[in-house]
Amino acid sequence: MELIVRTQHGHLSPETRSRIEHKLAVLTRYLTPIRTVTVDVSQKDKHHRVQLTVVGDHGILLRAEEKATELMYALDAAMNAVRTQIERYKGRHWRNVQRHDTTPSAAAVADQHPEEAPAIVRTKAFHIKPMHDEEALEQMELLGHAFFVYRDYDQQVRVIYRRGDGRHAVIITA
């Protein structure tokens, strides 16, 4: 498991980094194998924000973001959110494998932060494996996002999104 710890302002002490590594090692009990775990730490006023991104085998992507007054409290809350997502993924994964006889696939996530003037503040690149519409919907729900970009088995790029009425729709490229 590769661990990447990034901070927005300043540096973490070696002791704090060691505590983070020790806490994150527990995730391998819930999901194996894990390729990378990325921890983004920032602080604004007296609140610490921890964004935890876990990339597992078969392209599974889980993400959680939590805020707290203490860094370790925020990390624990983010880990609990990821554990919940892993449990949901495992339950749905086994149903999908039986239904479609395929392995779970990778997902694309886009961060959107409202700003005064439109600007691209981050670019993400993902390896996307083919998946069924139902798998994409489940991955979108696991991530807690309003949309999800994926490829179907005909290598056609699709976007599934949550409509205003709570139902879902798919955009297909022409």
Buried (B, 14 or more C-beta within 10 A) or exposed (E): BEBEBEBEEEEBEEEBBEBBBEBBEEBEEBBEEBEEBBBBBBBEEEEBBBBBBBBBEEBBBBBBBBBBEEBBBBBBBBBEBBBEBBEBBEEBBEEBEEEBEBBBBBBBBEEEEEEEEEEEEEEEEBEBBBBBEBBBBBBBBBBEBEBBBBBBEEEEEBBBBBEEEEEBEBEEEE
